[in-house]
Amino acid sequence: MLQVPLLQVDDLRVRFGDHTAVDGISFSIAPGETLGLVGESGSGKSVTSFAVMRLLAPAARLSGAIRFREQNLLRLPEKKMRSLRGREIAMIFQEPMTALNPVLSVGEQIAEAVRAHHPELNRSEVRDRVLAALNEVALPDPTRRYADYPHQFSGGQRQRILIAMAVVNQPALLIADEPTTALDVTVQAQILKLLRRLREEHGLAMLFISHDLAVTAQVADHVAVMQHGRIVEQAPAALMFRQPQHPYTQRLLAAAPTMHTDRTRPLATLG
Ligand SMILES: Nc1ncnc2c1ncn2[C@@H]1O[C@H](COP(=O)(O)OP(=O)(O)OP(=O)(O)O)[C@@H](O)[C@H]1O
């Protein structure tokens, strides 16, 4: 039986003046599923993710539909969108340092995210939720490090902190825009493992955005390949990885430095 999608994007178009950044794309994500959106720089991946969060600049002209739990986000009043953002749909970015406030302790920042959606909780309840989220992402010694500032953590730890902030309100959908691109390969593998675990343990659905098809194949169930604002190929990750159909996908695979793996092995054993 087909599951009702959590997110369904239909014929989404985004224009900035006479430039079309996203040119009529459609895809859907079922609850608990991960869709990888892959393409070169400038192909329209980030514009797509910001469109879903409704965080694009006012100059952007959008058409089509973005249905989340069957409500069209493009028509949702800003007040409702604000309550949905960070609670039902959360986002993590490539560069955790710029996404974190440098003058606020990491515990306080995550606490703010909790209070924004749960004003009814008292101080110790908020703190308990923050500590639970930091434990969840396996940040070492969260109680002692609660009051530390972002610069006191490594890049990988900062990404864990951002993930904790994203999942602290238990969203149904996580948008991860190049979440491991700024990290070295070992740390990248650990963060991918963490995302897979969150998905398995909490049924978190994910829109995973990357220029790297090999990285994406390690976390995604389905992959959509974007070029010049269009989706040129969509397939289950394992199939896309073994039998890319579109010449652009074939070029992406050939260009990826991490692709020298045995493509006959099941994906679960890669990486
Ligand atoms: N605010 C904006 N005003 C005008 N054009 C924009 C704006 N934001 C994005 N664009 C354009 O939209 C296109 C798609 O950009 P987007 O950032 O989505 O690409 P991307 O695939 O995410 O690439 P990258 O990985 O480099 O971020 C680009 O041509 C970009 O210049």
The ligand as an SDF file (V2000), in Angstrom:
LIG
                    3D

 31 33  0  0  0  0  0  0  0  0999 V2000
   18.5520   35.5450   -3.6960 N   0  0  0  0  0  0  0  0  0  0  0  0
   18.8710   35.2000   -4.9480 C   0  0  0  0  0  0  0  0  0  0  0  0
   18.7780   36.0910   -5.9590 N   0  0  0  0  0  0  0  0  0  0  0  0
   19.0730   35.7510   -7.2220 C   0  0  0  0  0  0  0  0  0  0  0  0
   19.4960   34.5320   -7.6140 N   0  0  0  0  0  0  0  0  0  0  0  0
   19.6310   33.6040   -6.6560 C   0  0  0  0  0  0  0  0  0  0  0  0
   19.3230   33.8720   -5.2830 C   0  0  0  0  0  0  0  0  0  0  0  0
   19.5560   32.7380   -4.5790 N   0  0  0  0  0  0  0  0  0  0  0  0
   19.9810   31.8120   -5.4630 C   0  0  0  0  0  0  0  0  0  0  0  0
   20.0290   32.3240   -6.7180 N   0  0  0  0  0  0  0  0  0  0  0  0
   20.4330   31.6040   -7.9280 C   0  0  0  0  0  0  0  0  0  0  0  0
   19.7080   30.4040   -8.0280 O   0  0  0  0  0  0  0  0  0  0  0  0
   20.5050   29.3930   -8.6230 C   0  0  0  0  0  0  0  0  0  0  0  0
   20.4930   28.1560   -7.7660 C   0  0  0  0  0  0  0  0  0  0  0  0
   21.2290   28.3800   -6.5720 O   0  0  0  0  0  0  0  0  0  0  0  0
   21.3460   27.3300   -5.3820 P   0  0  0  0  0  0  0  0  0  0  0  0
   22.0510   28.0210   -4.2560 O   0  0  0  0  0  0  0  0  0  0  0  0
   20.0310   26.7380   -5.1170 O   0  0  0  0  0  0  0  0  0  0  0  0
   22.2770   26.2360   -6.0030 O   0  0  0  0  0  0  0  0  0  0  0  0
   22.8800   24.9630   -5.2730 P   0  0  0  0  0  0  0  0  0  0  0  0
   22.5950   23.8300   -6.1750 O   0  0  0  0  0  0  0  0  0  0  0  0
   22.3540   24.8660   -3.8780 O   0  0  0  0  0  0  0  0  0  0  0  0
   24.3980   25.2710   -5.2540 O   0  0  0  0  0  0  0  0  0  0  0  0
   25.4090   25.3930   -3.9990 P   0  0  0  0  0  0  0  0  0  0  0  0
   25.6980   23.9870   -3.6220 O   0  0  0  0  0  0  0  0  0  0  0  0
   26.5790   26.1190   -4.5700 O   0  0  0  0  0  0  0  0  0  0  0  0
   24.6750   26.1740   -2.9550 O   0  0  0  0  0  0  0  0  0  0  0  0
   21.8860   29.9980   -8.8370 C   0  0  0  0  0  0  0  0  0  0  0  0
   21.9920   30.4010  -10.1730 O   0  0  0  0  0  0  0  0  0  0  0  0
   21.8880   31.1840   -7.9010 C   0  0  0  0  0  0  0  0  0  0  0  0
   22.7360   32.1910   -8.3730 O   0  0  0  0  0  0  0  0  0  0  0  0
  1  2  1  0
  2  3  1  0
  2  7  2  0
  3  4  2  0
  4  5  1  0
  5  6  2  0
  6  7  1  0
  6 10  1  0
  7  8  1  0
  8  9  2  0
  9 10  1  0
 10 11  1  0
 11 12  1  0
 11 30  1  0
 12 13  1  0
 13 14  1  0
 13 28  1  0
 14 15  1  0
 15 16  1  0
 16 17  2  0
 16 18  1  0
 16 19  1  0
 19 20  1  0
 20 21  2  0
 20 22  1  0
 20 23  1  0
 23 24  1  0
 24 25  2  0
 24 26  1  0
 24 27  1  0
 28 29  1  0
 28 30  1  0
 30 31  1  0
M  END
$$$$
